[in-house]
Amino acid sequence: SSTTVSNPVKLTRNEGLSLTVPKMLPSIQPPCTDKKDHS
C-alpha cells in the first residue's frame, strides 16, 4: 500500500513542479527580452 501511495504522490509532485516551472519561465523571460532590447 505504501508503494502504491508513493507513486501517485511522486507523480503529483512532478506535475506540480512542471506547472510551476513554465509559469516562472514566462515571468523571467519578458524581463530578459526587455534587457536585451535596452542593450
PDB file of N, H, CA, C and O in Angstrom:
ATOM      1  N   SER A   1       0.851  -1.211   0.000  1.00  0.00           N
ATOM      2  CA  SER A   1       0.000   0.000   0.000  1.00  0.00           C
ATOM      3  C   SER A   1       0.882   1.255   0.000  1.00  0.00           C
ATOM      4  O   SER A   1       0.609   2.221  -0.712  1.00  0.00           O
ATOM      5  N   SER A   2       1.935   1.220   0.805  1.00  0.00           N
ATOM      6  H   SER A   2       2.158   0.435   1.383  1.00  0.00           H
ATOM      7  CA  SER A   2       2.823   2.385   0.892  1.00  0.00           C
ATOM      8  C   SER A   2       3.392   2.719  -0.497  1.00  0.00           C
ATOM      9  O   SER A   2       3.436   3.881  -0.900  1.00  0.00           O
ATOM     10  N   THR A   3       3.823   1.682  -1.210  1.00  0.00           N
ATOM     11  H   THR A   3       3.788   0.738  -0.882  1.00  0.00           H
ATOM     12  CA  THR A   3       4.410   1.920  -2.543  1.00  0.00           C
ATOM     13  C   THR A   3       3.368   2.522  -3.484  1.00  0.00           C
ATOM     14  O   THR A   3       3.664   3.452  -4.233  1.00  0.00           O
ATOM     15  N   THR A   4       2.148   1.986  -3.440  1.00  0.00           N
ATOM     16  H   THR A   4       1.908   1.230  -2.831  1.00  0.00           H
ATOM     17  CA  THR A   4       1.096   2.488  -4.339  1.00  0.00           C
ATOM     18  C   THR A   4       0.816   3.957  -4.046  1.00  0.00           C
ATOM     19  O   THR A   4       0.589   4.746  -4.963  1.00  0.00           O
ATOM     20  N   VAL A   5       0.833   4.317  -2.782  1.00  0.00           N
ATOM     21  H   VAL A   5       1.018   3.676  -2.037  1.00  0.00           H
ATOM     22  CA  VAL A   5       0.545   5.709  -2.404  1.00  0.00           C
ATOM     23  C   VAL A   5       1.710   6.606  -2.815  1.00  0.00           C
ATOM     24  O   VAL A   5       1.507   7.740  -3.249  1.00  0.00           O
ATOM     25  N   SER A   6       2.930   6.090  -2.675  1.00  0.00           N
ATOM     26  H   SER A   6       3.095   5.169  -2.322  1.00  0.00           H
ATOM     27  CA  SER A   6       4.119   6.897  -3.020  1.00  0.00           C
ATOM     28  C   SER A   6       4.123   7.235  -4.510  1.00  0.00           C
ATOM     29  O   SER A   6       4.482   8.348  -4.893  1.00  0.00           O
ATOM     30  N   ASN A   7       3.727   6.280  -5.348  1.00  0.00           N
ATOM     31  H   ASN A   7       3.435   5.376  -5.036  1.00  0.00           H
ATOM     32  CA  ASN A   7       3.730   6.521  -6.802  1.00  0.00           C
ATOM     33  C   ASN A   7       2.881   7.748  -7.155  1.00  0.00           C
ATOM     34  O   ASN A   7       3.397   8.674  -7.781  1.00  0.00           O
ATOM     35  N   PRO A   8       1.621   7.784  -6.783  1.00  0.00           N
ATOM     36  CA  PRO A   8       0.769   8.945  -7.098  1.00  0.00           C
ATOM     37  C   PRO A   8       1.347  10.225  -6.508  1.00  0.00           C
ATOM     38  O   PRO A   8       1.292  11.281  -7.137  1.00  0.00           O
ATOM     39  N   VAL A   9       1.895  10.135  -5.316  1.00  0.00           N
ATOM     40  H   VAL A   9       1.940   9.277  -4.805  1.00  0.00           H
ATOM     41  CA  VAL A   9       2.449  11.331  -4.664  1.00  0.00           C
ATOM     42  C   VAL A   9       3.610  11.877  -5.489  1.00  0.00           C
ATOM     43  O   VAL A   9       3.709  13.086  -5.700  1.00  0.00           O
ATOM     44  N   LYS A  10       4.479  11.001  -5.950  1.00  0.00           N
ATOM     45  H   LYS A  10       4.398  10.019  -5.779  1.00  0.00           H
ATOM     46  CA  LYS A  10       5.646  11.437  -6.743  1.00  0.00           C
ATOM     47  C   LYS A  10       5.170  12.083  -8.050  1.00  0.00           C
ATOM     48  O   LYS A  10       5.682  13.121  -8.468  1.00  0.00           O
ATOM     49  N   LEU A  11       4.177  11.444  -8.684  1.00  0.00           N
ATOM     50  H   LEU A  11       3.760  10.600  -8.345  1.00  0.00           H
ATOM     51  CA  LEU A  11       3.668  11.993  -9.955  1.00  0.00           C
ATOM     52  C   LEU A  11       3.084  13.384  -9.700  1.00  0.00           C
ATOM     53  O   LEU A  11       3.296  14.312 -10.479  1.00  0.00           O
ATOM     54  N   THR A  12       2.347  13.509  -8.598  1.00  0.00           N
ATOM     55  H   THR A  12       2.174  12.755  -7.964  1.00  0.00           H
ATOM     56  CA  THR A  12       1.734  14.814  -8.288  1.00  0.00           C
ATOM     57  C   THR A  12       2.821  15.851  -8.079  1.00  0.00           C
ATOM     58  O   THR A  12       2.699  16.979  -8.559  1.00  0.00           O
ATOM     59  N   ARG A  13       3.881  15.490  -7.373  1.00  0.00           N
ATOM     60  H   ARG A  13       3.981  14.575  -6.983  1.00  0.00           H
ATOM     61  CA  ARG A  13       4.978  16.451  -7.125  1.00  0.00           C
ATOM     62  C   ARG A  13       5.615  16.862  -8.453  1.00  0.00           C
ATOM     63  O   ARG A  13       5.872  18.043  -8.685  1.00  0.00           O
ATOM     64  N   ASN A  14       5.866  15.879  -9.323  1.00  0.00           N
ATOM     65  H   ASN A  14       5.657  14.920  -9.135  1.00  0.00           H
ATOM     66  CA  ASN A  14       6.480  16.192 -10.628  1.00  0.00           C
ATOM     67  C   ASN A  14       5.574  17.131 -11.420  1.00  0.00           C
ATOM     68  O   ASN A  14       6.036  18.118 -11.992  1.00  0.00           O
ATOM     69  N   GLU A  15       4.280  16.813 -11.446  1.00  0.00           N
ATOM     70  H   GLU A  15       3.905  16.011 -10.981  1.00  0.00           H
ATOM     71  CA  GLU A  15       3.330  17.654 -12.185  1.00  0.00           C
ATOM     72  C   GLU A  15       3.327  19.061 -11.601  1.00  0.00           C
ATOM     73  O   GLU A  15       3.309  20.045 -12.340  1.00  0.00           O
ATOM     74  N   GLY A  16       3.346  19.155 -10.284  1.00  0.00           N
ATOM     75  H   GLY A  16       3.361  18.356  -9.683  1.00  0.00           H
ATOM     76  CA  GLY A  16       3.346  20.469  -9.629  1.00  0.00           C
ATOM     77  C   GLY A  16       4.580  21.265 -10.035  1.00  0.00           C
ATOM     78  O   GLY A  16       4.479  22.451 -10.347  1.00  0.00           O
ATOM     79  N   LEU A  17       5.741  20.621 -10.034  1.00  0.00           N
ATOM     80  H   LEU A  17       5.824  19.657  -9.781  1.00  0.00           H
ATOM     81  CA  LEU A  17       6.981  21.322 -10.425  1.00  0.00           C
ATOM     82  C   LEU A  17       6.910  21.718 -11.891  1.00  0.00           C
ATOM     83  O   LEU A  17       7.286  22.833 -12.252  1.00  0.00           O
ATOM     84  N   SER A  18       6.430  20.812 -12.738  1.00  0.00           N
ATOM     85  H   SER A  18       6.125  19.906 -12.444  1.00  0.00           H
ATOM     86  CA  SER A  18       6.343  21.106 -14.180  1.00  0.00           C
ATOM     87  C   SER A  18       5.453  22.329 -14.400  1.00  0.00           C
ATOM     88  O   SER A  18       5.767  23.193 -15.219  1.00  0.00           O
ATOM     89  N   LEU A  19       4.337  22.397 -13.663  1.00  0.00           N
ATOM     90  H   LEU A  19       4.082  21.696 -12.997  1.00  0.00           H
ATOM     91  CA  LEU A  19       3.424  23.538 -13.835  1.00  0.00           C
ATOM     92  C   LEU A  19       4.073  24.806 -13.279  1.00  0.00           C
ATOM     93  O   LEU A  19       3.926  25.882 -13.857  1.00  0.00           O
ATOM     94  N   THR A  20       4.786  24.682 -12.166  1.00  0.00           N
ATOM     95  H   THR A  20       4.906  23.808 -11.696  1.00  0.00           H
ATOM     96  CA  THR A  20       5.415  25.869 -11.562  1.00  0.00           C
ATOM     97  C   THR A  20       6.546  26.395 -12.429  1.00  0.00           C
ATOM     98  O   THR A  20       6.704  27.608 -12.573  1.00  0.00           O
ATOM     99  N   VAL A  21       7.329  25.506 -13.004  1.00  0.00           N
ATOM    100  H   VAL A  21       7.201  24.521 -12.887  1.00  0.00           H
ATOM    101  CA  VAL A  21       8.473  25.938 -13.840  1.00  0.00           C
ATOM    102  C   VAL A  21       7.998  26.757 -15.037  1.00  0.00           C
ATOM    103  O   VAL A  21       8.484  27.872 -15.230  1.00  0.00           O
ATOM    104  N   PRO A  22       7.066  26.249 -15.850  1.00  0.00           N
ATOM    105  CA  PRO A  22       6.578  27.013 -17.008  1.00  0.00           C
ATOM    106  C   PRO A  22       6.032  28.369 -16.578  1.00  0.00           C
ATOM    107  O   PRO A  22       6.259  29.365 -17.265  1.00  0.00           O
ATOM    108  N   LYS A  23       5.323  28.428 -15.465  1.00  0.00           N
ATOM    109  H   LYS A  23       5.139  27.619 -14.907  1.00  0.00           H
ATOM    110  CA  LYS A  23       4.751  29.709 -15.003  1.00  0.00           C
ATOM    111  C   LYS A  23       5.877  30.678 -14.656  1.00  0.00           C
ATOM    112  O   LYS A  23       5.788  31.865 -14.967  1.00  0.00           O
ATOM    113  N   MET A  24       6.934  30.184 -14.016  1.00  0.00           N
ATOM    114  H   MET A  24       7.007  29.220 -13.763  1.00  0.00           H
ATOM    115  CA  MET A  24       8.044  31.064 -13.620  1.00  0.00           C
ATOM    116  C   MET A  24       8.857  31.478 -14.858  1.00  0.00           C
ATOM    117  O   MET A  24       9.294  32.625 -14.950  1.00  0.00           O
ATOM    118  N   LEU A  25       9.061  30.559 -15.801  1.00  0.00           N
ATOM    119  H   LEU A  25       8.706  29.627 -15.725  1.00  0.00           H
ATOM    120  CA  LEU A  25       9.853  30.869 -17.006  1.00  0.00           C
ATOM    121  C   LEU A  25       9.272  32.073 -17.757  1.00  0.00           C
ATOM    122  O   LEU A  25      10.003  33.023 -18.033  1.00  0.00           O
ATOM    123  N   PRO A  26       7.986  32.057 -18.092  1.00  0.00           N
ATOM    124  CA  PRO A  26       7.396  33.196 -18.812  1.00  0.00           C
ATOM    125  C   PRO A  26       7.615  34.493 -18.052  1.00  0.00           C
ATOM    126  O   PRO A  26       7.870  35.531 -18.664  1.00  0.00           O
ATOM    127  N   SER A  27       7.523  34.453 -16.745  1.00  0.00           N
ATOM    128  H   SER A  27       7.316  33.610 -16.248  1.00  0.00           H
ATOM    129  CA  SER A  27       7.707  35.673 -15.935  1.00  0.00           C
ATOM    130  C   SER A  27       9.153  36.159 -16.042  1.00  0.00           C
ATOM    131  O   SER A  27       9.401  37.364 -16.069  1.00  0.00           O
ATOM    132  N   ILE A  28      10.102  35.231 -16.103  1.00  0.00           N
ATOM    133  H   ILE A  28       9.900  34.251 -16.081  1.00  0.00           H
ATOM    134  CA  ILE A  28      11.527  35.622 -16.169  1.00  0.00           C
ATOM    135  C   ILE A  28      11.910  36.001 -17.603  1.00  0.00           C
ATOM    136  O   ILE A  28      12.778  36.850 -17.807  1.00  0.00           O
ATOM    137  N   GLN A  29      11.276  35.383 -18.587  1.00  0.00           N
ATOM    138  H   GLN A  29      10.571  34.694 -18.422  1.00  0.00           H
ATOM    139  CA  GLN A  29      11.629  35.646 -19.992  1.00  0.00           C
ATOM    140  C   GLN A  29      11.342  37.104 -20.405  1.00  0.00           C
ATOM    141  O   GLN A  29      12.218  37.737 -20.993  1.00  0.00           O
ATOM    142  N   PRO A  30      10.172  37.648 -20.126  1.00  0.00           N
ATOM    143  CA  PRO A  30       9.866  39.025 -20.538  1.00  0.00           C
ATOM    144  C   PRO A  30      10.933  40.012 -20.087  1.00  0.00           C
ATOM    145  O   PRO A  30      11.401  40.798 -20.910  1.00  0.00           O
ATOM    146  N   PRO A  31      11.346  40.010 -18.806  1.00  0.00           N
ATOM    147  CA  PRO A  31      12.395  40.921 -18.334  1.00  0.00           C
ATOM    148  C   PRO A  31      13.685  40.721 -19.126  1.00  0.00           C
ATOM    149  O   PRO A  31      14.351  41.695 -19.477  1.00  0.00           O
ATOM    150  N   CYS A  32      14.044  39.464 -19.412  1.00  0.00           N
ATOM    151  H   CYS A  32      13.503  38.673 -19.126  1.00  0.00           H
ATOM    152  CA  CYS A  32      15.283  39.190 -20.166  1.00  0.00           C
ATOM    153  C   CYS A  32      15.192  39.838 -21.544  1.00  0.00           C
ATOM    154  O   CYS A  32      16.155  40.447 -22.010  1.00  0.00           O
ATOM    155  N   THR A  33      14.045  39.709 -22.190  1.00  0.00           N
ATOM    156  H   THR A  33      13.263  39.214 -21.812  1.00  0.00           H
ATOM    157  CA  THR A  33      13.871  40.293 -23.531  1.00  0.00           C
ATOM    158  C   THR A  33      13.989  41.817 -23.434  1.00  0.00           C
ATOM    159  O   THR A  33      14.618  42.445 -24.286  1.00  0.00           O
ATOM    160  N   ASP A  34      13.397  42.402 -22.417  1.00  0.00           N
ATOM    161  H   ASP A  34      12.886  41.892 -21.725  1.00  0.00           H
ATOM    162  CA  ASP A  34      13.467  43.866 -22.258  1.00  0.00           C
ATOM    163  C   ASP A  34      14.923  44.291 -22.083  1.00  0.00           C
ATOM    164  O   ASP A  34      15.366  45.272 -22.681  1.00  0.00           O
ATOM    165  N   LYS A  35      15.659  43.555 -21.268  1.00  0.00           N
ATOM    166  H   LYS A  35      15.300  42.759 -20.782  1.00  0.00           H
ATOM    167  CA  LYS A  35      17.075  43.906 -21.037  1.00  0.00           C
ATOM    168  C   LYS A  35      17.845  43.850 -22.362  1.00  0.00           C
ATOM    169  O   LYS A  35      18.655  44.729 -22.654  1.00  0.00           O
ATOM    170  N   LYS A  36      17.584  42.809 -23.158  1.00  0.00           N
ATOM    171  H   LYS A  36      16.925  42.095 -22.921  1.00  0.00           H
ATOM    172  CA  LYS A  36      18.286  42.670 -24.452  1.00  0.00           C
ATOM    173  C   LYS A  36      17.924  43.859 -25.356  1.00  0.00           C
ATOM    174  O   LYS A  36      18.790  44.430 -26.019  1.00  0.00           O
ATOM    175  N   ASP A  37      16.659  44.216 -25.371  1.00  0.00           N
ATOM    176  H   ASP A  37      15.956  43.752 -24.832  1.00  0.00           H
ATOM    177  CA  ASP A  37      16.232  45.343 -26.212  1.00  0.00           C
ATOM    178  C   ASP A  37      16.942  46.618 -25.768  1.00  0.00           C
ATOM    179  O   ASP A  37      17.414  47.392 -26.601  1.00  0.00           O
ATOM    180  N   HIS A  38      17.018  46.836 -24.452  1.00  0.00           N
ATOM    181  H   HIS A  38      16.635  46.207 -23.775  1.00  0.00           H
ATOM    182  CA  HIS A  38      17.674  48.050 -23.926  1.00  0.00           C
ATOM    183  C   HIS A  38      19.160  48.053 -24.296  1.00  0.00           C
ATOM    184  O   HIS A  38      19.727  49.085 -24.654  1.00  0.00           O
ATOM    185  N   SER A  39      19.780  46.855 -24.199  1.00  0.00           N
ATOM    186  H   SER A  39      19.320  46.017 -23.909  1.00  0.00           H
ATOM    187  CA  SER A  39      21.216  46.775 -24.510  1.00  0.00           C
ATOM    188  C   SER A  39      21.416  47.160 -25.974  1.00  0.00           C
ATOM    189  O   SER A  39      22.546  47.165 -26.462  1.00  0.00           O
TER     190      SER A  39
END
